[in-house]
């Protein structure tokens, strides 16, 4: 349930409760019209009234002492009121009930229409609908605050080495921040929880490969361990196919990525890109396409500068996270490489080459043109969010120098 729908449901329920409380006496006005006269003329009814008062006082005492919960108190009080009104109704003249009924019901109809309309109008005039947006209700934390919290968590975990869940949570936090070496170190303390979970083993293999920029050794051991638990674990299949592609074992690429492909959403960009890669690897295995020449020289580095336009500078803070991406111009939006910094580093010189390619992904030299995008992440995450500041340059050829990227737009 979204924040807005949850709020709307709660508001509607509260409005219903208010209407019931306000309108119920009016609907039953005829039972109250002659209340005073009837009770005064009947000793028995006066005695009954005293009993009702005593019972109500007893209920209030029980509630104050804690022996009666609030919902039970409300229900019992309602029952007492119902019995009292029934007692009054029995002695009320029909004419009094009719006149009272007309006036009470007329007022009830007016209130039934007016209260919801007035409530909505008051909220629109005095309320803050934008406060329902989670981005406006959650306090933003600076990079320094996040680092401090992670350091504190790590120190606590060192005193509790068997807190495997805590170590894995720390590893995932470091991974989100792009600090792969620290993530791999935290995963190494995952113990039995890590060793029995194929997805966690694959994630450990990924951060280790990212930190070392290679799959050889420990990452491949972790992938093999993941396959023993689940031969079709998606992340392990992707990483195994990437490693096979690096060592030009295209039969293994077809095997691993061919098993992963049915698990992706049909028609998605990821499925299309992976399907093309599987087809290309299969064509190489069948001899229809030549094996890429490993000795071919890599294109030169793509380099340039990122700056912040004055028209959006007021919306950026020095500690806001800055991401610079190299992406394919067409097809998948998966980054080829990423540089992470802060707004305080601007203007910032950047340089991308094949050595910076994300593990298992394409390389700049694989493409004819790329896009360089710079993004100030107002929500503190690499994925684009409303309110982010960004700028991009498309059609950049590998080897291009002095590429100028100006951050001058706001994400809707």
C-alpha positions as a LaTeX table, in Angstrom:
\begin{tabular}{lrrr}
\hline
Residue & $x$ (\AA) & $y$ (\AA) & $z$ (\AA) \\
\hline
Unk1 & 0.00 & 0.00 & 0.00 \\
Unk2 & 1.36 & 3.43 & $-0.93$ \\
Unk3 & 1.73 & 6.28 & 1.54 \\
Unk4 & $-1.12$ & 8.21 & $-0.08$ \\
Unk5 & $-3.55$ & 5.26 & $-0.20$ \\
Unk6 & $-2.76$ & 4.41 & 3.41 \\
Unk7 & $-3.38$ & 7.99 & 4.45 \\
Unk8 & $-6.62$ & 8.18 & 2.46 \\
Unk9 & $-7.93$ & 4.95 & 4.02 \\
Unk10 & $-7.09$ & 6.12 & 7.54 \\
Unk11 & $-8.71$ & 9.52 & 6.90 \\
Unk12 & $-11.86$ & 7.88 & 5.49 \\
Unk13 & $-12.18$ & 5.55 & 8.50 \\
Unk14 & $-11.70$ & 8.46 & 10.89 \\
Unk15 & $-14.38$ & 10.44 & 9.04 \\
Unk16 & $-16.81$ & 7.52 & 9.29 \\
Unk17 & $-16.21$ & 7.30 & 13.06 \\
Unk18 & $-16.83$ & 11.05 & 13.45 \\
Unk19 & $-20.05$ & 10.84 & 11.43 \\
Unk20 & $-21.31$ & 7.94 & 13.53 \\
Unk21 & $-20.61$ & 9.80 & 16.77 \\
Unk22 & $-22.19$ & 13.04 & 15.56 \\
Unk23 & $-25.21$ & 11.65 & 13.71 \\
Unk24 & $-26.26$ & 8.79 & 15.94 \\
Unk25 & $-27.95$ & 11.01 & 18.55 \\
Unk26 & $-29.74$ & 12.91 & 15.76 \\
Unk27 & $-31.07$ & 9.76 & 14.13 \\
Unk28 & $-32.45$ & 8.76 & 17.49 \\
Unk29 & $-33.62$ & 12.22 & 18.51 \\
Unk30 & $-37.16$ & 11.03 & 19.07 \\
Unk31 & $-35.92$ & 8.84 & 21.90 \\
Unk32 & $-34.44$ & 11.86 & 23.69 \\
Unk33 & $-37.21$ & 14.46 & 23.21 \\
Unk34 & $-39.19$ & 13.58 & 26.33 \\
Unk35 & $-36.31$ & 12.16 & 28.36 \\
Unk36 & $-36.45$ & 14.64 & 31.21 \\
Unk37 & $-40.24$ & 14.64 & 31.61 \\
Unk38 & $-40.61$ & 10.88 & 31.51 \\
Unk39 & $-37.86$ & 10.14 & 34.01 \\
Unk40 & $-39.19$ & 12.80 & 36.36 \\
Unk41 & $-42.64$ & 11.24 & 36.34 \\
Unk42 & $-41.52$ & 7.69 & 37.01 \\
Unk43 & $-39.79$ & 6.54 & 40.18 \\
Unk44 & $-38.86$ & 3.28 & 38.49 \\
Unk45 & $-37.16$ & 5.06 & 35.62 \\
Unk46 & $-35.35$ & 7.35 & 38.07 \\
Unk47 & $-34.05$ & 4.28 & 39.83 \\
Unk48 & $-32.98$ & 2.78 & 36.51 \\
Unk49 & $-31.15$ & 5.99 & 35.66 \\
Unk50 & $-29.21$ & 5.79 & 38.94 \\
Unk51 & $-28.29$ & 2.21 & 38.12 \\
Unk52 & $-27.03$ & 3.26 & 34.71 \\
Unk53 & $-24.97$ & 6.02 & 36.31 \\
Unk54 & $-23.45$ & 3.61 & 38.83 \\
Unk55 & $-22.62$ & 1.14 & 36.09 \\
Unk56 & $-21.02$ & 3.86 & 33.97 \\
Unk57 & $-18.97$ & 5.05 & 36.96 \\
Unk58 & $-17.84$ & 1.48 & 37.57 \\
Unk59 & $-16.80$ & 1.11 & 33.94 \\
Unk60 & $-14.76$ & 4.31 & 34.17 \\
Unk61 & $-13.05$ & 3.07 & 37.34 \\
Unk62 & $-12.15$ & $-0.23$ & 35.68 \\
Unk63 & $-10.72$ & 1.64 & 32.71 \\
Unk64 & $-8.67$ & 3.97 & 34.97 \\
Unk65 & $-7.30$ & 0.98 & 36.91 \\
Unk66 & $-6.32$ & $-0.76$ & 33.68 \\
Unk67 & $-8.55$ & $-3.79$ & 34.14 \\
Unk68 & $-10.76$ & $-2.73$ & 31.20 \\
Unk69 & $-9.25$ & $-2.00$ & 27.77 \\
Unk70 & $-10.36$ & 1.14 & 25.91 \\
Unk71 & $-12.23$ & $-0.77$ & 23.13 \\
Unk72 & $-14.10$ & $-2.83$ & 25.74 \\
Unk73 & $-14.96$ & 0.34 & 27.69 \\
Unk74 & $-16.37$ & 2.02 & 24.58 \\
Unk75 & $-18.45$ & $-1.05$ & 23.71 \\
Unk76 & $-19.84$ & $-1.40$ & 27.26 \\
Unk77 & $-20.64$ & 2.31 & 27.49 \\
Unk78 & $-22.46$ & 2.13 & 24.15 \\
Unk79 & $-24.57$ & $-0.75$ & 25.41 \\
Unk80 & $-25.51$ & 1.21 & 28.54 \\
Unk81 & $-26.51$ & 4.20 & 26.39 \\
Unk82 & $-28.60$ & 1.98 & 24.14 \\
Unk83 & $-30.46$ & 0.49 & 27.10 \\
Unk84 & $-31.06$ & 3.96 & 28.56 \\
Unk85 & $-32.43$ & 5.29 & 25.27 \\
Unk86 & $-34.71$ & 2.26 & 24.95 \\
Unk87 & $-36.00$ & 2.98 & 28.45 \\
Unk88 & $-36.77$ & 6.60 & 27.51 \\
Unk89 & $-38.39$ & 5.64 & 24.21 \\
Unk90 & $-40.99$ & 3.48 & 25.92 \\
Unk91 & $-42.52$ & 6.50 & 27.69 \\
Unk92 & $-42.12$ & 9.18 & 24.98 \\
Unk93 & $-45.39$ & 10.38 & 23.35 \\
Unk94 & $-45.71$ & 9.57 & 19.65 \\
Unk95 & $-46.19$ & 13.23 & 18.74 \\
Unk96 & $-42.98$ & 14.23 & 20.49 \\
Unk97 & $-41.10$ & 11.44 & 18.74 \\
Unk98 & $-42.46$ & 12.54 & 15.35 \\
Unk99 & $-41.54$ & 16.20 & 15.77 \\
Unk100 & $-38.14$ & 15.34 & 17.18 \\
Unk101 & $-37.57$ & 12.85 & 14.39 \\
Unk102 & $-38.23$ & 15.48 & 11.71 \\
Unk103 & $-35.83$ & 18.04 & 13.23 \\
Unk104 & $-33.14$ & 15.50 & 14.11 \\
Unk105 & $-33.12$ & 13.76 & 10.76 \\
Unk106 & $-33.09$ & 17.05 & 8.86 \\
Unk107 & $-30.02$ & 18.16 & 10.82 \\
Unk108 & $-28.45$ & 14.73 & 10.27 \\
Unk109 & $-28.84$ & 15.00 & 6.50 \\
Unk110 & $-27.23$ & 18.44 & 6.49 \\
Unk111 & $-24.27$ & 17.28 & 8.58 \\
Unk112 & $-23.88$ & 14.10 & 6.55 \\
Unk113 & $-23.24$ & 16.23 & 3.46 \\
Unk114 & $-21.37$ & 19.09 & 5.08 \\
Unk115 & $-18.80$ & 17.31 & 7.28 \\
Unk116 & $-16.97$ & 15.41 & 4.48 \\
Unk117 & $-16.96$ & 18.46 & 2.19 \\
Unk118 & $-15.72$ & 20.79 & 4.92 \\
Unk119 & $-13.03$ & 18.26 & 5.96 \\
Unk120 & $-11.67$ & 18.02 & 2.41 \\
Unk121 & $-11.78$ & 21.78 & 1.91 \\
Unk122 & $-9.99$ & 22.42 & 5.20 \\
Unk123 & $-7.23$ & 19.95 & 4.35 \\
Unk124 & $-6.69$ & 21.45 & 0.90 \\
Unk125 & $-6.46$ & 24.93 & 2.41 \\
Unk126 & $-4.47$ & 24.17 & 5.55 \\
Unk127 & $-2.90$ & 20.75 & 5.01 \\
Unk128 & 0.32 & 19.74 & 3.29 \\
Unk129 & $-0.43$ & 17.06 & 0.64 \\
Unk130 & 3.22 & 17.08 & $-0.43$ \\
Unk131 & 4.09 & 15.71 & 3.01 \\
Unk132 & 2.68 & 12.36 & 1.84 \\
Unk133 & 5.68 & 11.97 & $-0.47$ \\
Unk134 & 8.18 & 9.66 & 1.32 \\
Unk135 & 11.02 & 11.73 & $-0.10$ \\
Unk136 & 9.70 & 14.70 & 1.92 \\
Unk137 & 9.08 & 12.78 & 5.13 \\
Unk138 & 12.36 & 10.91 & 5.40 \\
Unk139 & 15.33 & 12.95 & 6.65 \\
Unk140 & 18.30 & 12.94 & 4.28 \\
Unk141 & 21.64 & 11.81 & 5.61 \\
Unk142 & 24.98 & 13.11 & 4.46 \\
Unk143 & 27.70 & 10.80 & 3.16 \\
Unk144 & 29.71 & 11.49 & 6.31 \\
Unk145 & 26.79 & 10.45 & 8.52 \\
Unk146 & 26.35 & 7.23 & 6.56 \\
Unk147 & 30.07 & 6.45 & 6.80 \\
Unk148 & 30.00 & 7.11 & 10.54 \\
Unk149 & 27.04 & 4.76 & 11.04 \\
Unk150 & 28.72 & 1.99 & 9.04 \\
Unk151 & 31.95 & 2.36 & 11.01 \\
Unk152 & 30.00 & 2.15 & 14.28 \\
Unk153 & 28.16 & $-0.93$ & 13.06 \\
Unk154 & 31.40 & $-2.59$ & 12.01 \\
Unk155 & 32.96 & $-1.91$ & 15.44 \\
Unk156 & 29.95 & $-3.46$ & 17.18 \\
Unk157 & 30.10 & $-6.51$ & 14.90 \\
Unk158 & 33.77 & $-7.06$ & 15.70 \\
Unk159 & 32.69 & $-7.63$ & 19.29 \\
Unk160 & 30.00 & $-10.07$ & 18.05 \\
Unk161 & 31.72 & $-12.11$ & 15.33 \\
Unk162 & 28.88 & $-14.65$ & 15.25 \\
Unk163 & 26.27 & $-12.05$ & 14.27 \\
Unk164 & 26.18 & $-13.32$ & 10.67 \\
Unk165 & 23.03 & $-11.39$ & 9.80 \\
Unk166 & 24.67 & $-8.15$ & 10.89 \\
Unk167 & 27.81 & $-8.81$ & 8.82 \\
Unk168 & 25.73 & $-9.53$ & 5.71 \\
Unk169 & 23.68 & $-6.37$ & 6.24 \\
Unk170 & 26.96 & $-4.41$ & 6.50 \\
Unk171 & 28.25 & $-6.06$ & 3.30 \\
Unk172 & 25.14 & $-5.10$ & 1.35 \\
Unk173 & 25.36 & $-1.53$ & 2.63 \\
Unk174 & 28.95 & $-1.22$ & 1.44 \\
Unk175 & 27.98 & $-2.69$ & $-1.93$ \\
Unk176 & 25.22 & $-0.11$ & $-2.45$ \\
Unk177 & 27.81 & 2.61 & $-1.81$ \\
Unk178 & 30.16 & 1.07 & $-4.37$ \\
Unk179 & 32.76 & 0.18 & $-1.72$ \\
Unk180 & 33.38 & $-3.34$ & $-2.96$ \\
Unk181 & 36.54 & $-4.11$ & $-0.99$ \\
Unk182 & 34.78 & $-3.33$ & 2.31 \\
Unk183 & 31.72 & $-5.29$ & 1.14 \\
Unk184 & 33.86 & $-8.35$ & 0.38 \\
Unk185 & 35.57 & $-8.07$ & 3.77 \\
Unk186 & 32.20 & $-7.95$ & 5.55 \\
Unk187 & 30.90 & $-10.91$ & 3.55 \\
Unk188 & 33.91 & $-12.95$ & 4.68 \\
Unk189 & 32.35 & $-12.95$ & 8.17 \\
Unk190 & 29.03 & $-14.31$ & 6.91 \\
Unk191 & 29.69 & $-17.79$ & 8.30 \\
Unk192 & 26.99 & $-20.47$ & 8.17 \\
Unk193 & 24.34 & $-18.03$ & 6.92 \\
Unk194 & 26.47 & $-17.23$ & 3.88 \\
Unk195 & 27.54 & $-20.80$ & 3.18 \\
Unk196 & 23.95 & $-22.09$ & 3.00 \\
Unk197 & 22.53 & $-19.38$ & 0.70 \\
Unk198 & 23.25 & $-19.50$ & $-3.05$ \\
Unk199 & 22.19 & $-15.87$ & $-3.61$ \\
Unk200 & 24.51 & $-14.59$ & $-0.87$ \\
Unk201 & 27.43 & $-16.62$ & $-2.23$ \\
Unk202 & 26.84 & $-15.15$ & $-5.68$ \\
Unk203 & 26.65 & $-11.63$ & $-4.27$ \\
Unk204 & 29.92 & $-12.21$ & $-2.38$ \\
Unk205 & 31.52 & $-13.41$ & $-5.63$ \\
Unk206 & 30.35 & $-10.27$ & $-7.43$ \\
Unk207 & 31.73 & $-7.77$ & $-4.90$ \\
Unk208 & 35.00 & $-9.70$ & $-4.73$ \\
Unk209 & 35.30 & $-9.67$ & $-8.52$ \\
Unk210 & 34.52 & $-5.95$ & $-8.54$ \\
Unk211 & 37.16 & $-5.27$ & $-5.91$ \\
Unk212 & 39.87 & $-7.37$ & $-7.62$ \\
Unk213 & 38.66 & $-6.69$ & $-11.21$ \\
Unk214 & 38.91 & $-10.37$ & $-12.06$ \\
Unk215 & 36.98 & $-13.61$ & $-11.62$ \\
Unk216 & 39.95 & $-15.90$ & $-11.16$ \\
Unk217 & 40.40 & $-17.55$ & $-7.77$ \\
Unk218 & 38.00 & $-16.95$ & $-4.91$ \\
Unk219 & 35.09 & $-15.49$ & $-6.97$ \\
Unk220 & 34.90 & $-18.63$ & $-9.12$ \\
Unk221 & 35.05 & $-20.82$ & $-5.99$ \\
Unk222 & 32.09 & $-18.94$ & $-4.55$ \\
Unk223 & 30.12 & $-19.29$ & $-7.80$ \\
Unk224 & 30.79 & $-23.04$ & $-7.82$ \\
Unk225 & 29.59 & $-23.26$ & $-4.21$ \\
Unk226 & 26.41 & $-21.37$ & $-5.15$ \\
Unk227 & 25.71 & $-23.82$ & $-8.00$ \\
Unk228 & 25.96 & $-26.76$ & $-5.58$ \\
Unk229 & 23.06 & $-25.25$ & $-3.63$ \\
Unk230 & 21.03 & $-23.97$ & $-6.62$ \\
Unk231 & 22.24 & $-24.76$ & $-10.19$ \\
Unk232 & 19.96 & $-22.04$ & $-11.58$ \\
Unk233 & 20.68 & $-19.18$ & $-9.17$ \\
Unk234 & 20.28 & $-16.10$ & $-11.45$ \\
Unk235 & 23.16 & $-13.96$ & $-10.22$ \\
Unk236 & 25.54 & $-16.92$ & $-10.20$ \\
Unk237 & 24.54 & $-17.77$ & $-13.79$ \\
Unk238 & 25.16 & $-14.21$ & $-14.93$ \\
Unk239 & 28.57 & $-14.04$ & $-13.25$ \\
Unk240 & 29.60 & $-17.48$ & $-14.53$ \\
Unk241 & 28.64 & $-16.45$ & $-18.08$ \\
Unk242 & 30.61 & $-13.20$ & $-17.72$ \\
Unk243 & 33.68 & $-15.07$ & $-16.53$ \\
Unk244 & 33.35 & $-17.53$ & $-19.41$ \\
Unk245 & 33.08 & $-14.63$ & $-21.86$ \\
Unk246 & 36.31 & $-13.12$ & $-20.52$ \\
Unk247 & 38.20 & $-16.38$ & $-21.05$ \\
Unk248 & 36.45 & $-16.83$ & $-24.45$ \\
Unk249 & 34.74 & $-20.08$ & $-23.49$ \\
Unk250 & 31.67 & $-19.33$ & $-25.61$ \\
Unk251 & 30.11 & $-22.77$ & $-25.17$ \\
Unk252 & 29.97 & $-22.06$ & $-21.43$ \\
Unk253 & 28.51 & $-18.62$ & $-22.17$ \\
Unk254 & 25.67 & $-20.26$ & $-24.12$ \\
Unk255 & 25.11 & $-22.71$ & $-21.26$ \\
Unk256 & 25.07 & $-20.23$ & $-18.37$ \\
Unk257 & 23.30 & $-17.31$ & $-20.00$ \\
Unk258 & 20.97 & $-19.65$ & $-21.89$ \\
Unk259 & 19.75 & $-20.97$ & $-18.52$ \\
Unk260 & 19.42 & $-17.45$ & $-17.17$ \\
Unk261 & 17.44 & $-16.04$ & $-20.11$ \\
Unk262 & 14.08 & $-17.75$ & $-19.31$ \\
Unk263 & 14.21 & $-16.24$ & $-15.81$ \\
Unk264 & 14.20 & $-12.66$ & $-17.13$ \\
Unk265 & 11.07 & $-10.71$ & $-17.95$ \\
Unk266 & 10.16 & $-11.37$ & $-21.56$ \\
Unk267 & 10.65 & $-8.33$ & $-23.76$ \\
Unk268 & 12.65 & $-6.37$ & $-21.17$ \\
Unk269 & 15.86 & $-4.56$ & $-22.13$ \\
Unk270 & 17.87 & $-7.01$ & $-20.01$ \\
Unk271 & 16.30 & $-9.99$ & $-21.78$ \\
Unk272 & 16.96 & $-8.47$ & $-25.22$ \\
Unk273 & 20.61 & $-7.68$ & $-24.44$ \\
Unk274 & 21.27 & $-11.09$ & $-22.93$ \\
Unk275 & 19.49 & $-12.84$ & $-25.78$ \\
Unk276 & 21.70 & $-11.04$ & $-28.31$ \\
Unk277 & 24.80 & $-12.05$ & $-26.35$ \\
Unk278 & 23.68 & $-15.71$ & $-26.28$ \\
Unk279 & 22.99 & $-15.67$ & $-30.03$ \\
Unk280 & 26.41 & $-14.17$ & $-30.72$ \\
Unk281 & 28.16 & $-16.73$ & $-28.50$ \\
Unk282 & 26.24 & $-19.58$ & $-30.17$ \\
Unk283 & 27.21 & $-18.26$ & $-33.61$ \\
Unk284 & 30.87 & $-18.28$ & $-32.57$ \\
Unk285 & 30.58 & $-21.86$ & $-31.26$ \\
Unk286 & 28.96 & $-22.95$ & $-34.53$ \\
Unk287 & 31.69 & $-21.23$ & $-36.56$ \\
Unk288 & 29.34 & $-18.71$ & $-38.15$ \\
Unk289 & 31.16 & $-15.75$ & $-36.57$ \\
Unk290 & 34.89 & $-15.34$ & $-36.02$ \\
Unk291 & 36.24 & $-15.23$ & $-32.47$ \\
Unk292 & 37.04 & $-11.61$ & $-31.49$ \\
Unk293 & 40.74 & $-10.80$ & $-31.90$ \\
Unk294 & 42.20 & $-10.54$ & $-28.40$ \\
Unk295 & 45.27 & $-8.79$ & $-29.76$ \\
Unk296 & 43.32 & $-5.88$ & $-31.26$ \\
Unk297 & 44.34 & $-2.63$ & $-29.59$ \\
Unk298 & 41.74 & $-1.03$ & $-27.32$ \\
Unk299 & 40.45 & 2.41 & $-28.25$ \\
Unk300 & 41.81 & 5.38 & $-26.37$ \\
Unk301 & 40.37 & 6.68 & $-23.14$ \\
Unk302 & 37.23 & 8.86 & $-23.13$ \\
Unk303 & 37.98 & 11.90 & $-20.97$ \\
Unk304 & 36.56 & 15.31 & $-20.18$ \\
Unk305 & 35.11 & 17.53 & $-17.48$ \\
Unk306 & 31.83 & 17.72 & $-15.56$ \\
Unk307 & 30.59 & 21.09 & $-14.31$ \\
Unk308 & 27.45 & 22.44 & $-12.60$ \\
Unk309 & 25.33 & 25.08 & $-14.31$ \\
Unk310 & 24.57 & 28.23 & $-12.34$ \\
Unk311 & 20.83 & 27.87 & $-12.99$ \\
Unk312 & 20.62 & 24.70 & $-10.84$ \\
Unk313 & 23.60 & 25.29 & $-8.52$ \\
Unk314 & 21.34 & 26.55 & $-5.70$ \\
Unk315 & 19.60 & 23.15 & $-5.61$ \\
Unk316 & 22.84 & 21.22 & $-4.96$ \\
Unk317 & 24.60 & 20.79 & $-1.65$ \\
Unk318 & 28.36 & 20.17 & $-1.32$ \\
Unk319 & 27.85 & 16.70 & 0.20 \\
Unk320 & 25.30 & 15.53 & $-2.40$ \\
Unk321 & 26.47 & 12.38 & $-4.17$ \\
Unk322 & 27.63 & 12.75 & $-7.78$ \\
Unk323 & 27.70 & 9.84 & $-10.24$ \\
Unk324 & 29.30 & 9.96 & $-13.69$ \\
Unk325 & 28.20 & 7.14 & $-15.99$ \\
Unk326 & 29.40 & 5.82 & $-19.31$ \\
Unk327 & 26.38 & 4.13 & $-20.95$ \\
Unk328 & 25.60 & 2.61 & $-24.35$ \\
Unk329 & 23.89 & 5.07 & $-26.69$ \\
Unk330 & 21.30 & 2.46 & $-27.62$ \\
Unk331 & 19.80 & $-0.66$ & $-26.11$ \\
Unk332 & 20.45 & $-1.52$ & $-22.48$ \\
Unk333 & 20.83 & 1.33 & $-20.01$ \\
Unk334 & 23.24 & $-0.72$ & $-17.88$ \\
Unk335 & 26.34 & 1.41 & $-17.17$ \\
Unk336 & 29.63 & 0.49 & $-18.79$ \\
Unk337 & 31.57 & 2.23 & $-16.02$ \\
Unk338 & 30.86 & 4.54 & $-13.09$ \\
Unk339 & 32.75 & 7.23 & $-11.20$ \\
Unk340 & 31.47 & 8.30 & $-7.77$ \\
Unk341 & 32.21 & 11.69 & $-6.17$ \\
Unk342 & 30.41 & 14.61 & $-4.46$ \\
Unk343 & 29.23 & 18.03 & $-5.62$ \\
Unk344 & 32.12 & 19.61 & $-3.70$ \\
Unk345 & 34.50 & 17.98 & $-6.23$ \\
Unk346 & 33.04 & 19.95 & $-9.15$ \\
Unk347 & 34.27 & 20.90 & $-11.67$ \\
Unk348 & 35.63 & 17.36 & $-11.98$ \\
Unk349 & 37.92 & 15.79 & $-14.56$ \\
Unk350 & 36.95 & 12.24 & $-15.58$ \\
Unk351 & 38.39 & 9.47 & $-17.72$ \\
Unk352 & 36.83 & 6.15 & $-18.76$ \\
Unk353 & 38.57 & 3.17 & $-20.35$ \\
Unk354 & 38.05 & $-0.58$ & $-20.65$ \\
Unk355 & 39.88 & $-1.27$ & $-17.38$ \\
Unk356 & 37.03 & 0.45 & $-15.54$ \\
Unk357 & 34.28 & $-1.74$ & $-17.04$ \\
Unk358 & 31.91 & $-3.26$ & $-14.49$ \\
Unk359 & 32.45 & $-6.96$ & $-14.02$ \\
Unk360 & 30.50 & $-9.01$ & $-16.54$ \\
Unk361 & 29.38 & $-5.98$ & $-18.53$ \\
Unk362 & 30.23 & $-4.54$ & $-21.93$ \\
Unk363 & 33.32 & $-2.46$ & $-22.51$ \\
Unk364 & 33.65 & 0.93 & $-24.14$ \\
Unk365 & 35.66 & $-0.66$ & $-26.95$ \\
Unk366 & 32.67 & $-2.89$ & $-27.75$ \\
Unk367 & 30.58 & 0.10 & $-28.88$ \\
Unk368 & 30.75 & 2.67 & $-31.62$ \\
Unk369 & 29.39 & 5.54 & $-29.54$ \\
Unk370 & 28.46 & 6.01 & $-25.89$ \\
Unk371 & 26.68 & 8.50 & $-23.62$ \\
Unk372 & 28.43 & 10.28 & $-20.76$ \\
Unk373 & 25.93 & 11.24 & $-18.06$ \\
Unk374 & 26.53 & 13.12 & $-14.80$ \\
Unk375 & 23.89 & 13.00 & $-12.07$ \\
Unk376 & 23.60 & 14.71 & $-8.68$ \\
Unk377 & 21.66 & 12.09 & $-6.69$ \\
Unk378 & 19.39 & 14.08 & $-4.37$ \\
Unk379 & 17.96 & 10.82 & $-2.99$ \\
Unk380 & 21.46 & 9.47 & $-2.35$ \\
Unk381 & 21.26 & 6.52 & $-4.77$ \\
Unk382 & 22.63 & 5.79 & $-8.23$ \\
Unk383 & 19.19 & 5.10 & $-9.71$ \\
Unk384 & 17.54 & 8.23 & $-11.11$ \\
Unk385 & 14.95 & 9.86 & $-8.82$ \\
Unk386 & 12.66 & 12.85 & $-9.05$ \\
Unk387 & 14.57 & 16.01 & $-8.14$ \\
Unk388 & 17.97 & 14.75 & $-9.32$ \\
Unk389 & 20.14 & 17.21 & $-11.24$ \\
Unk390 & 21.71 & 15.85 & $-14.40$ \\
Unk391 & 23.37 & 16.50 & $-17.73$ \\
Unk392 & 24.53 & 14.25 & $-20.55$ \\
Unk393 & 26.38 & 14.14 & $-23.85$ \\
Unk394 & 25.43 & 11.50 & $-26.44$ \\
Unk395 & 27.29 & 10.18 & $-29.46$ \\
Unk396 & 30.71 & 10.18 & $-27.77$ \\
Unk397 & 33.21 & 8.03 & $-29.67$ \\
Unk398 & 35.85 & 5.97 & $-27.84$ \\
Unk399 & 39.04 & 7.99 & $-27.73$ \\
Unk400 & 37.25 & 11.35 & $-27.47$ \\
Unk401 & 39.01 & 14.02 & $-25.41$ \\
Unk402 & 37.76 & 17.16 & $-23.64$ \\
Unk403 & 34.14 & 16.03 & $-23.48$ \\
Unk404 & 32.18 & 18.76 & $-21.66$ \\
Unk405 & 29.23 & 17.59 & $-19.54$ \\
Unk406 & 27.17 & 20.34 & $-17.91$ \\
Unk407 & 24.65 & 19.47 & $-15.19$ \\
Unk408 & 21.80 & 21.83 & $-16.04$ \\
Unk409 & 18.54 & 19.84 & $-15.87$ \\
Unk410 & 16.21 & 18.67 & $-13.10$ \\
Unk411 & 14.66 & 15.19 & $-13.17$ \\
Unk412 & 10.82 & 15.52 & $-13.17$ \\
\hline
\end{tabular}
